Structures are given as C-alpha cells and as structure tokens.
Amino acid sequence: MRKHKVIFLVKSAKTPSSRIRVSELMPYLYEKNISAEVEIIPDSYRNRHILFKKCEQFDLVVLQKRLLAWFEFCELRKKSASLAFDFDDAVYLKNQSPSLKSDEYKSNTRHRRFKRIVKASELLIAANPVLADFATQYTQASRVHIIPSGIDLSRVTMHDPLNFNTKPIIGWVGTSVTQCYLHDLAPALIKLKNKTPFTLRIISNIDFHHDELDIENIRWNKDTEYKEIAKFDIGIMPLTSDPFSEGKASYKLLQYLASGVPSVASEVGMNKFVCDNNNNALSAKTYDDFISNLETLINNKSLRQKLSSNGKKLIKEKYSTKVVGEKLATVISDFFKNSSASQ
C-alpha cells in the first residue's frame, strides 16, 4: 500500500502551535502509513516560491495558521493536490485583548484572507468549537474537524494535592502578550490577598510586576515549565469576554490539569468545555467569581483533590498528545479514503 505524503507548512520552529500541533504529532502519522514532512515558510518570496513548487510532490499540503496574501495563496493552491488549513487562534481577528470595543478586533484583510483559505481548502482543522463554528460560515461542516492542542504527558510533572503550602501559591503561565489578563484580574487578587495571603507565581518570558501583590517571577523554559507548574497550589487562567479570547485553545488550563493542579478559569470560549460545569476546574463569569472560587479551593481540601484527579483523567482521555495525534492521523487517513472513493 502506497504511503500518502503530507507536508506541513509552519510559521516557525519556535512557534508553540507549530511544535504542539505539528512536530509532536508526527509519530502518530507514521503509524497510520502517512509520510509527513514539516517545512518553515521562508521570509523571502523567492524561497517561498521554491517551497510551493516542492508542494507538488505531496498528496496533501497543510497550511498552519498562516494567512497568505492573495497572489501567494493562489500559487500554493495551484501547486497543492489537496489543501488543509490548521488554526488554533482567531486568526481572522486582530489580537486586541482585552478591549471591550468589538470594532477594534475587526480586520478586513485578515477576514478576507481567512475566508479565501477556508473556501479553497478541502480540509479544515480547528482547535476548538468556537473556531470550527466560525469556519463553517464559509465551507461545508463536513470539511471541518475539531482537533485540540495536545499535552505531551511524558513531559508532565505531577502535583501533589495533599502538599498544600501554608501560604498558598497561585500560579499563572503565559507570555508577555497575555499578561494583560493578569493586569485586569489584579484588583480582585488584591481583595483576596487582604483576606488570605498568597504568593502569585508567574511563569513567563518577562517579569510581571504589581506593587500590591506578593509576586514570584520565574522565567519560562520548555525543559522546566512542568516542574514549575507542579509547584502551584492553584492554577489560574483569566480571560476577558471578547472575540479574540473566545477563540483561544485553553492550552495553559490543559497544562495545569495535566499536572493535577486544581484551577480556576474564566468562563470564556473553550474554557467552558474544559471546566465542564466545575467538574474538572472551577469556572468564573466575573472577577468576583474568581475570588470566590479561589477562596473555596484554598479552604476545601476534598474539592482540590477531586479537581486534581478529574483534571488528570480528562487530559489522559481527551487531550494527551497520543489521543490528539491519533485523531489527526485518523482525520487525514479518512480524508484520503473519501477522496479516493469520490474519484
């Protein structure tokens, strides 16, 4: 049986989504008799032209998250026997979080490019239901598949829910771009601190500062992030209720749960599905809810243990790299089967 050849076009080897949604899933494609390669889209047009020409050798080209200009996309589409598009953010919008003005998220250029790519692709791979629903405006629902971002359990360090610090450690992981969510949550955290002292531990690429909070900054490192996450007593994922945040893939929340860290997350987008009515993590509609839920977790040992256990089980069953990788391999295999049947 001939192996199907697939090429993934990614923005950068350092981009988290390229690693999590492509590179780490390659072994599961090989197991399904799929020969896969990963190529970084070059900066220069000349080199992109060479890469697009190479795409003629493959049965399926997967463009990951990149919204190509019209003339470049036309060239790629012409060179691709079949085209797929993978995305784990609301790439059709500007990232203006946490603005409350919906007009600030609109980008005619992004929306036009996204619409063009979706309409011209035979296969769409979205990280969550919010993104999938948006894509179905421009293509058949049968072409759209939800494949979340997976957690590599071999890298995870487990948190001990019984080892709770006298002064609780509330932890957050994110980039400098998403620290805006922490700034918004800060006034509520100050209220909590005045009732229950705690340390806010931040894992990020830059330090987070606030004069009224006890903050411990830790520089993000791929090799140590799970060791640091496991030291959290409680994890937090605050988001604002805006169009861009609605499309987020809840990856940091998934990381907390993989380590067994009881967590509180804003009831926004995919977070609602992950929290599952407070079964896996506590959800918060408002900042007051955030504080109430944090107080509850600090004082309720049995609830912490329950969420820790449920969270680990959820990741193992639905969000591990193995589960996600096998799902991607099945989606691509089924695509080839259906394509062959229709010819």
PEGINOR-V153957 format. One record per residue. N is the residue number from 1. RES is the residue in three letters. OMEGA is omega in radians with two decimals (* if undefined). D_FIRST is the distance of its C-alpha to the first C-alpha in Angstrom with 1 decimal. Layout:
# PEGINOR-V153957
N/RES/OMEGA/D_FIRST
N/RES/OMEGA/D_FIRST
This chain:
# PEGINOR-V153957
1/MET/-3.10/0.0
2/ARG/3.08/3.8
3/LYS/3.03/6.4
4/HIS/-3.09/9.2
5/LYS/-3.11/12.5
6/VAL/3.05/15.7
7/ILE/3.09/19.2
8/PHE/3.09/22.1
9/LEU/-3.05/25.6
10/VAL/-3.10/28.3
11/LYS/-3.06/32.1
12/SER/3.09/32.7
13/ALA/-3.10/31.5
14/LYS/3.14/34.7
15/THR/-3.08/34.3
16/PRO/-3.10/33.9
17/SER/3.11/31.6
18/SER/3.11/29.2
19/ARG/-3.02/29.2
20/ILE/-3.01/29.1
21/ARG/-3.13/26.7
22/VAL/-2.99/24.3
23/SER/-3.09/24.6
24/GLU/-3.09/25.1
25/LEU/-3.08/22.0
26/MET/-3.11/19.5
27/PRO/-3.10/18.6
28/TYR/3.04/17.7
29/LEU/3.13/15.1
30/TYR/-3.14/13.5
31/GLU/3.14/13.4
32/LYS/3.10/11.4
33/ASN/3.10/8.6
34/ILE/3.10/10.8
35/SER/-3.03/12.3
36/ALA/3.05/15.9
37/GLU/3.09/19.2
38/VAL/3.11/22.7
39/GLU/3.06/25.4
40/ILE/3.12/29.1
41/ILE/-3.07/30.6
42/PRO/3.12/33.3
43/ASP/-3.07/36.9
44/SER/3.14/37.6
45/TYR/-3.13/36.6
46/ARG/-3.12/35.9
47/ASN/3.05/33.3
48/ARG/3.09/31.8
49/HIS/3.11/31.5
50/ILE/3.13/29.6
51/LEU/-3.14/27.2
52/PHE/3.08/26.7
53/LYS/3.11/26.0
54/LYS/-3.09/23.2
55/CYS/3.12/21.7
56/GLU/-3.08/20.7
57/GLN/-2.99/17.7
58/PHE/3.12/16.1
59/ASP/-3.14/14.5
60/LEU/3.05/17.1
61/VAL/3.11/20.4
62/VAL/3.08/22.3
63/LEU/-3.06/26.0
64/GLN/2.90/27.7
65/LYS/-3.03/31.3
66/ARG/3.10/32.5
67/LEU/-3.07/34.6
68/LEU/3.04/34.4
69/ALA/-3.02/37.2
70/TRP/-3.04/36.9
71/PHE/3.11/36.4
72/GLU/3.13/33.8
73/PHE/3.11/31.8
74/CYS/3.12/31.9
75/GLU/3.14/30.5
76/LEU/-3.14/27.7
77/ARG/-3.14/26.9
78/LYS/-3.09/27.0
79/LYS/-3.03/24.5
80/SER/3.06/22.0
81/ALA/3.03/19.4
82/SER/-3.06/19.8
83/LEU/3.04/22.3
84/ALA/3.10/22.9
85/PHE/3.14/26.2
86/ASP/3.13/27.0
87/PHE/-3.10/30.6
88/ASP/3.06/32.7
89/ASP/3.06/36.2
90/ALA/-3.04/38.2
91/VAL/3.13/37.5
92/TYR/-3.14/39.1
93/LEU/2.92/42.4
94/LYS/3.04/44.7
95/ASN/-3.12/45.0
96/GLN/-3.09/48.6
97/SER/0.10/48.7
98/PRO/3.13/51.1
99/SER/3.09/52.9
100/LEU/3.14/54.2
101/LYS/-3.06/54.4
102/SER/-3.13/51.3
103/ASP/-3.11/52.0
104/GLU/3.13/51.4
105/TYR/-3.06/47.7
106/LYS/3.06/47.2
107/SER/-3.13/45.6
108/ASN/-3.12/45.2
109/THR/-3.14/43.0
110/ARG/-3.11/40.6
111/HIS/-3.13/40.5
112/ARG/3.14/39.9
113/ARG/3.13/37.1
114/PHE/-3.13/35.4
115/LYS/-3.13/35.8
116/ARG/-3.11/34.4
117/ILE/-3.12/31.2
118/VAL/-3.10/30.7
119/LYS/-3.07/31.3
120/ALA/-3.09/28.9
121/SER/3.09/25.9
122/GLU/-3.07/23.3
123/LEU/3.10/22.9
124/LEU/-3.14/25.9
125/ILE/-3.09/25.9
126/ALA/-3.05/29.4
127/ALA/-3.12/30.9
128/ASN/-3.09/33.3
129/PRO/-3.14/34.6
130/VAL/3.13/37.3
131/LEU/3.14/35.0
132/ALA/-3.14/32.6
133/ASP/-3.14/35.6
134/PHE/-3.12/36.8
135/ALA/-3.08/33.5
136/THR/3.02/33.6
137/GLN/-2.98/36.7
138/TYR/3.13/34.7
139/THR/3.10/31.4
140/GLN/-3.13/30.0
141/ALA/-3.12/30.1
142/SER/3.13/26.6
143/ARG/-3.03/25.3
144/VAL/-3.14/27.1
145/HIS/3.11/25.8
146/ILE/3.07/28.1
147/ILE/-3.08/26.7
148/PRO/3.02/29.6
149/SER/-3.01/30.1
150/GLY/3.11/29.3
151/ILE/3.09/31.5
152/ASP/-3.04/30.4
153/LEU/3.11/32.2
154/SER/-3.13/32.1
155/ARG/-2.97/34.6
156/VAL/2.98/36.9
157/THR/-3.04/40.4
158/MET/3.06/41.9
159/HIS/3.08/45.3
160/ASP/-3.09/47.9
161/PRO/3.12/49.5
162/LEU/-3.12/52.5
163/ASN/-3.05/53.3
164/PHE/-3.08/55.0
165/ASN/3.10/57.2
166/THR/2.98/60.9
167/LYS/-3.00/60.5
168/PRO/3.06/57.1
169/ILE/3.06/54.4
170/ILE/-2.99/52.8
171/GLY/3.12/49.8
172/TRP/3.07/47.9
173/VAL/3.11/45.0
174/GLY/-3.13/44.4
175/THR/3.10/44.9
176/SER/-3.13/48.1
177/VAL/-3.07/46.9
178/THR/3.07/46.7
179/GLN/3.08/50.0
180/CYS/3.13/51.7
181/TYR/3.10/50.7
182/LEU/3.11/52.7
183/HIS/3.13/55.7
184/ASP/-3.11/55.8
185/LEU/-3.01/55.6
186/ALA/-3.14/58.3
187/PRO/3.11/61.4
188/ALA/3.11/60.0
189/LEU/3.10/59.1
190/ILE/3.09/62.7
191/LYS/3.13/64.0
192/LEU/-3.11/61.9
193/LYS/-3.13/63.1
194/ASN/3.09/66.7
195/LYS/-3.09/66.2
196/THR/3.13/63.7
197/PRO/3.10/63.3
198/PHE/3.04/59.7
199/THR/3.07/57.8
200/LEU/-3.10/55.3
201/ARG/-3.05/52.6
202/ILE/3.03/50.6
203/ILE/-3.03/47.4
204/SER/3.11/46.8
205/ASN/3.01/46.7
206/ILE/-3.13/50.4
207/ASP/3.04/53.3
208/PHE/-3.08/54.5
209/HIS/2.98/58.3
210/HIS/-3.01/60.7
211/ASP/-3.03/64.3
212/GLU/3.13/64.6
213/LEU/3.07/61.6
214/ASP/-3.00/61.0
215/ILE/3.02/57.8
216/GLU/-3.13/55.8
217/ASN/3.10/53.3
218/ILE/-3.12/50.3
219/ARG/-3.14/48.2
220/TRP/3.09/44.5
221/ASN/-3.08/42.2
222/LYS/-3.06/38.5
223/ASP/-3.05/39.1
224/THR/-3.00/42.1
225/GLU/-3.11/41.7
226/TYR/3.05/40.7
227/LYS/3.14/43.5
228/GLU/3.11/45.9
229/ILE/-3.12/44.6
230/ALA/3.12/45.1
231/LYS/3.09/48.8
232/PHE/2.92/49.3
233/ASP/3.13/51.2
234/ILE/3.07/50.1
235/GLY/3.12/47.6
236/ILE/3.02/48.3
237/MET/3.09/46.3
238/PRO/3.03/48.8
239/LEU/3.00/47.7
240/THR/-3.13/49.8
241/SER/-3.13/49.1
242/ASP/-3.05/48.1
243/PRO/-3.10/45.2
244/PHE/-3.13/43.5
245/SER/3.12/43.9
246/GLU/-3.09/42.5
247/GLY/-3.07/39.1
248/LYS/-3.00/38.9
249/ALA/3.06/36.0
250/SER/-3.00/38.5
251/TYR/-3.13/36.8
252/LYS/3.07/40.1
253/LEU/3.11/40.9
254/LEU/3.11/37.5
255/GLN/3.11/38.3
256/TYR/-3.08/41.7
257/LEU/3.11/40.3
258/ALA/3.13/37.6
259/SER/-3.13/40.6
260/GLY/3.14/42.6
261/VAL/3.08/45.2
262/PRO/-2.93/47.0
263/SER/3.03/47.0
264/VAL/-3.09/48.6
265/ALA/3.07/46.9
266/SER/-3.14/48.0
267/GLU/-3.07/47.0
268/VAL/3.02/45.1
269/GLY/-3.07/41.7
270/MET/3.12/38.9
271/ASN/-3.13/41.5
272/LYS/-3.14/42.7
273/PHE/-3.12/39.3
274/VAL/3.14/39.1
275/CYS/3.06/42.8
276/ASP/3.10/42.3
277/ASN/3.09/46.0
278/ASN/3.13/47.1
279/ASN/-3.10/44.8
280/ASN/3.08/42.9
281/ALA/3.14/45.2
282/LEU/-3.13/48.5
283/SER/-3.09/48.4
284/ALA/3.09/51.3
285/LYS/-3.10/52.3
286/THR/3.09/55.2
287/TYR/3.05/56.4
288/ASP/3.06/58.9
289/ASP/3.13/56.1
290/PHE/-3.10/54.5
291/ILE/3.12/57.8
292/SER/-3.14/58.3
293/ASN/3.10/54.8
294/LEU/3.08/55.2
295/GLU/-3.14/58.6
296/THR/-3.12/57.1
297/LEU/3.13/54.5
298/ILE/-3.03/57.1
299/ASN/-3.03/59.3
300/ASN/-3.10/56.8
301/LYS/-3.09/55.2
302/SER/3.10/53.5
303/LEU/3.10/51.9
304/ARG/3.14/50.6
305/GLN/3.13/49.1
306/LYS/-3.12/47.5
307/LEU/3.11/45.9
308/SER/-3.13/44.7
309/SER/-3.12/43.0
310/ASN/3.14/41.6
311/GLY/3.12/40.3
312/LYS/3.13/38.4
313/LYS/3.13/36.8
314/LEU/-3.11/35.8
315/ILE/-3.13/34.0
316/LYS/-3.04/32.2
317/GLU/-3.01/31.0
318/LYS/-2.97/30.4
319/TYR/3.10/30.6
320/SER/3.10/29.2
321/THR/3.14/26.6
322/LYS/-3.13/24.3
323/VAL/-3.12/24.8
324/VAL/3.13/24.6
325/GLY/3.11/21.6
326/GLU/3.10/19.7
327/LYS/3.10/21.0
328/LEU/-3.14/20.0
329/ALA/3.13/16.4
330/THR/3.13/16.6
331/VAL/-3.14/18.4
332/ILE/3.11/15.9
333/SER/3.12/12.9
334/ASP/3.10/15.2
335/PHE/3.14/16.2
336/PHE/3.12/12.9
337/LYS/-3.12/12.6
338/ASN/3.12/16.3
339/SER/-3.14/16.0
340/SER/-3.10/13.5
341/ALA/-3.09/15.8
342/SER/-3.10/18.8
343/GLN/*/17.9
